[in-house]
Amino acid sequence: MKITYDKKADAANIVFQEGKYHVSEEIGEGVIVDYTKNGKIISIEILDVSKRMPKKSLERVTGAAVVTAKS
């Protein structure tokens, strides 16, 4: 598993396995799950993550410094 944070997009991506996704589904506002052809989860993307997670928790999980997005 690999967790990354894109500061410019303010998005976190949790990758469970490498490969190409077959379909993406927004399962909640700003939460997108990518699936393989066999229905296995490849990754989960969380948009506006700095608004959803405490800054310190996000930094600890991703190892990246986080600048809180302005509303």
C-alpha positions in Angstrom: 0.0 0.0 0.0 1.2 3.5 -0.9 -0.3 6.8 0.3 0.5 10.0 -1.6 -0.6 13.6 -1.2 -0.9 16.1 -4.0 -0.6 19.6 -2.5 -1.8 21.4 -5.7 -4.9 19.3 -6.0 -5.3 18.9 -2.2 -5.9 15.2 -2.8 -4.7 12.0 -1.1 -4.4 8.8 -3.0 -4.3 5.4 -1.3 -3.0 2.7 -3.8 -3.6 -0.9 -2.8 -2.2 -2.5 -5.9 -0.5 -1.5 -9.1 -2.3 -1.8 -12.4 -4.9 -0.1 -14.6 -8.4 0.6 -13.3 -11.4 -0.5 -15.2 -14.0 1.8 -13.6 -14.1 4.6 -11.1 -17.0 5.3 -8.8 -17.6 8.3 -6.6 -18.9 6.6 -3.4 -19.3 9.9 -1.5 -18.7 13.6 -2.1 -15.0 13.8 -3.2 -14.2 10.1 -2.5 -13.4 8.1 -5.6 -12.7 4.4 -5.7 -11.0 2.8 -8.7 -11.8 -0.9 -9.5 -10.2 -3.6 -11.7 -12.2 -5.6 -14.2 -12.6 -8.2 -11.5 -14.1 -5.7 -9.0 -11.0 -5.4 -6.8 -10.2 -2.0 -5.4 -7.0 -0.6 -6.9 -7.0 2.8 -5.2 -9.1 5.4 -3.3 -8.7 9.1 -3.9 -9.9 11.7 -1.4 -10.4 15.2 -2.7 -10.2 18.3 -0.5 -8.4 16.1 2.0 -7.0 19.0 4.1 -10.7 19.9 4.9 -11.5 16.3 5.9 -8.5 15.3 8.0 -6.5 17.0 10.7 -3.3 18.5 9.2 -1.0 16.6 11.6 -2.7 13.3 10.8 -2.3 13.9 7.1 1.3 14.8 7.5 2.0 11.7 9.6 0.3 9.4 7.0 1.8 10.9 3.9 5.1 12.3 5.1 4.3 15.5 3.3 4.0 19.0 4.8 0.4 20.2 4.4 -0.8 23.7 3.8 -4.4 24.0 4.7 -6.6 24.9 1.8 -8.6 28.1 2.1 -12.3 28.0 1.7 
